[in-house]
Amino acid sequence: MWRTYRGLMTVSWREAMAFRAGLVVYLLGSVFPFAMMGVWLTVTRQTDPAGLDTGYFISYYTAAAIVNQLTSVWVIATWDDEIRTGQLSTRLLRPRDPVHHFLCQEACRRALAGAIGIVALIVVQVAVPDFGHPRSIGAAALAVLSVLAAFALNFLMQCVFGMLAFWLTMVRRVYGVWSGIGFFLSGWVAPLDTLPDGVRLIAELSPFAATLATPVHALTGTISAAESLRLLGVAAIWIVILLALYRALWFAGLRRFDAAGS
């Protein structure tokens, strides 16, 4: 398995390096969090939302831009195209599940885009004294785990919805509804600290908070180690659930795919 992944990562890294539009994608992906930062900074001039100051929102949305570059994926489009067009048949001739190749592709793309973001984060932390950061090696390790968990959740959620392409022709729209819910519960529109306690609890128990809010708070040092571990535990449960769903839908979908003669 190690040799397989080493070969896949080598190929995927070359593909990522050849993707010259990657810088444009990175820049576009960084626009939204800073737009939301502007909205919340305007709000703080008129009121004091949840007792949070401008420094909080600057740190939060700057870190959110970095987390987005490190964890966002679009593998659902790959699954949808390959299943609908029948290209999946070629991949099925190989001994490994195609998900391994797709995972390596997404990981290399995120590493390339995220490298720029990490450098920017370090520069901001040095230039802005009030910018939060992990206070210890242990906290930094939890921040890294939070980012990896966010990537895994995004990848697995899209794989699960991608499997629906065996039965549906509009899986991207279906996923759009799901991601729209996540848009609010993940902490994109509003940091979870600004939400009512009940809504915040729902968000934290969903898979969405772990895709943005948890790694952001871990990176900015605004969460305790105990809280990080609790939220990572929730993320781990969702990773297991989504992985099981993916495997079940994958095997069921393959039976339908074979029966259709694709």
C-alpha positions in Angstrom: 0.0 0.0 0.0 2.9 2.4 0.8 4.4 1.9 -2.6 1.1 2.4 -4.2 0.6 5.7 -2.4 4.1 6.8 -3.1 3.6 6.3 -6.8 0.2 8.0 -6.7 1.5 11.0 -4.8 4.4 11.4 -7.2 2.0 11.5 -10.2 -0.5 13.7 -8.4 2.1 16.2 -7.4 3.3 16.6 -11.0 -0.3 17.1 -12.0 -0.8 19.8 -9.3 2.4 21.6 -10.4 1.2 21.6 -14.0 -2.1 23.1 -13.0 -1.2 26.7 -13.8 -4.7 27.9 -12.9 -4.1 26.9 -9.3 -2.9 30.4 -8.3 -6.1 31.9 -9.7 -8.2 29.4 -7.8 -6.2 30.2 -4.7 -6.8 33.9 -5.0 -10.5 33.5 -5.7 -10.9 31.1 -2.7 -9.3 33.8 -0.5 -11.8 36.5 -1.4 -14.9 35.3 0.5 -13.4 35.1 4.0 -12.0 38.6 3.7 -15.3 39.9 2.4 -17.0 38.4 5.5 -14.3 40.0 7.6 -15.3 43.3 6.2 -18.9 42.7 7.1 -18.2 41.8 10.7 -15.7 44.7 11.1 -18.5 47.0 10.0 -20.8 45.4 12.5 -18.3 45.9 15.4 -18.3 49.7 14.7 -22.0 49.8 15.5 -22.3 47.2 18.2 -20.4 44.6 20.3 -21.4 41.2 18.9 -21.1 38.6 21.6 -18.5 40.7 23.3 -16.0 40.1 20.5 -13.7 42.9 19.2 -12.2 43.7 15.8 -9.1 41.7 16.5 -11.1 38.5 17.0 -12.7 38.8 13.5 -9.4 39.7 11.8 -7.8 36.6 13.3 -10.8 34.4 12.7 -11.3 35.2 9.0 -7.6 35.3 8.2 -7.2 31.9 9.6 -10.4 30.8 7.8 -8.9 31.8 4.5 -5.8 29.6 5.3 -8.0 26.6 6.5 -10.1 26.9 3.4 -7.0 26.5 1.1 -5.7 23.6 3.1 -9.0 21.6 3.3 -11.4 22.5 0.5 -11.9 19.8 -2.2 -14.0 19.3 -5.3 -13.8 15.5 -5.7 -17.6 15.3 -6.1 -17.1 16.7 -9.7 -14.6 14.0 -10.4 -16.9 11.2 -9.2 -19.9 12.7 -11.1 -18.1 13.0 -14.4 -16.4 9.6 -14.2 -19.6 7.7 -13.3 -21.9 9.5 -15.8 -19.5 9.3 -18.7 -18.5 5.7 -18.0 -14.8 6.6 -17.6 -14.9 4.8 -14.3 -14.8 1.5 -16.2 -11.1 2.1 -17.0 -10.2 2.8 -13.4 -12.0 -0.4 -12.4 -9.4 -2.4 -14.4 -6.8 -1.4 -11.8 -6.5 -3.3 -8.5 -7.0 -0.3 -6.2 -10.2 1.6 -5.4 -10.1 4.9 -7.4 -10.6 6.8 -4.2 -6.9 6.4 -3.4 -6.0 8.2 -6.6 -8.5 11.0 -6.0 -7.3 11.4 -2.4 -3.7 11.8 -3.6 -4.8 14.3 -6.2 -6.7 16.5 -3.7 -4.0 16.3 -1.1 -1.3 17.5 -3.5 -3.5 20.3 -4.8 -4.2 21.4 -1.2 -0.5 21.2 -0.2 0.4 23.4 -3.2 -2.3 26.0 -2.5 -1.9 25.8 1.3 1.9 26.4 1.2 1.2 29.9 0.1 -1.4 30.3 2.8 0.9 29.0 5.6 3.6 31.5 4.6 1.0 34.3 4.7 -0.3 33.2 8.1 3.2 33.2 9.5 3.8 36.7 8.1 0.5 38.0 9.6 1.2 36.4 13.0 4.6 38.2 13.1 3.4 41.5 11.8 0.2 41.7 14.0 1.0 41.3 17.7 -2.6 40.6 18.7 -3.0 37.8 16.1 -3.8 34.6 18.0 -1.7 31.4 17.7 -1.3 28.1 19.4 0.4 28.6 22.8 2.3 25.3 23.1 3.6 22.4 21.0 0.6 20.4 22.2 -1.8 23.0 21.0 0.0 23.3 17.7 -0.2 19.5 17.3 -4.0 19.7 17.9 -4.2 22.5 15.3 -2.5 20.2 12.7 -4.9 17.4 13.6 -7.9 19.7 13.3 -6.8 20.7 9.8 -6.3 17.1 8.8 -9.7 16.2 10.2 -11.3 19.0 8.2 -9.7 17.8 5.0 -10.8 14.2 5.7 -14.4 15.3 6.4 -14.7 17.5 3.3 -13.2 14.7 1.2 -15.5 11.9 2.6 -18.6 14.1 2.5 -18.1 14.7 -1.2 -17.2 11.0 -1.8 -20.5 10.0 -0.2 -22.5 12.4 -2.3 -20.4 11.5 -5.4 -21.6 7.9 -5.0 -25.2 9.1 -5.6 -24.1 9.6 -9.3 -24.7 5.8 -9.7 -28.5 6.6 -9.3 -28.9 10.4 -9.9 -27.9 12.8 -12.6 -27.8 16.0 -10.5 -25.6 15.1 -7.6 -23.8 18.4 -7.6 -27.1 20.2 -7.0 -28.0 17.8 -4.2 -24.6 18.4 -2.7 -25.1 22.2 -3.1 -28.1 22.0 -0.7 -26.0 20.1 1.8 -23.0 22.5 1.5 -25.5 25.4 1.8 -26.4 24.1 5.3 -22.8 23.7 6.1 -22.2 27.3 5.0 -24.0 28.5 8.1 -23.2 25.7 10.6 -19.4 25.6 9.8 -18.8 29.2 10.9 -18.4 30.8 7.5 -21.2 33.3 7.6 -20.9 33.9 11.4 -18.3 32.6 13.9 -20.0 30.0 16.2 -19.2 32.3 19.1 -21.8 34.7 17.9 -24.6 32.1 17.6 -27.1 31.2 20.3 -26.1 28.4 22.5 -28.6 25.9 21.1 -27.6 26.6 17.5 -23.9 26.5 18.4 -24.4 23.0 20.0 -26.1 21.7 16.9 -23.3 23.1 14.7 -20.6 21.5 16.9 -22.4 18.1 16.8 -22.7 18.2 13.1 -19.8 17.4 10.7 -19.6 21.1 9.6 -18.0 22.8 12.5 -15.0 20.6 12.3 -14.5 21.6 8.7 -13.8 25.3 9.5 -14.6 26.6 13.0 -12.6 24.0 15.0 -9.3 24.3 13.0 -9.7 28.1 12.9 -10.0 28.3 16.7 -7.1 25.8 17.1 -4.9 27.8 14.8 -5.6 31.1 16.5 -5.3 29.7 20.0 -8.9 30.7 21.0 -9.8 27.2 22.3 -8.6 25.1 25.1 -6.8 21.7 24.6 -9.8 20.0 26.3 -12.3 21.6 24.0 -10.1 20.8 21.0 -10.0 17.2 22.0 -13.8 17.1 22.4 -14.4 18.6 19.0 -11.8 16.3 17.4 -13.7 13.4 19.0 -16.9 14.5 17.3 -14.9 14.8 14.0 -13.5 11.3 14.4 -17.0 9.9 14.9 -18.2 11.6 11.7 -15.2 10.4 9.8 -16.0 6.8 10.7 -19.7 7.2 9.8 -18.9 8.8 6.4 -16.3 6.2 5.6 -18.8 3.5 6.3 -21.4 5.2 4.2 -19.0 5.7 1.3 -18.0 2.0 1.3 -21.6 0.8 1.5 -22.7 3.1 -1.4 -19.5 2.3 -3.4 -20.3 -1.5 -3.4 -24.0 -0.9 -4.1 -23.2 1.5 -6.9 -20.7 -0.9 -8.5 -23.4 -3.6 -8.7 -25.7 -1.1 -10.5 -22.8 0.1 -12.7 -22.0 -3.5 -13.7 -25.6 -4.4 -14.3 -25.9 -1.4 -16.6 -23.1 -2.7 -18.7 -20.8 0.3 -18.2 
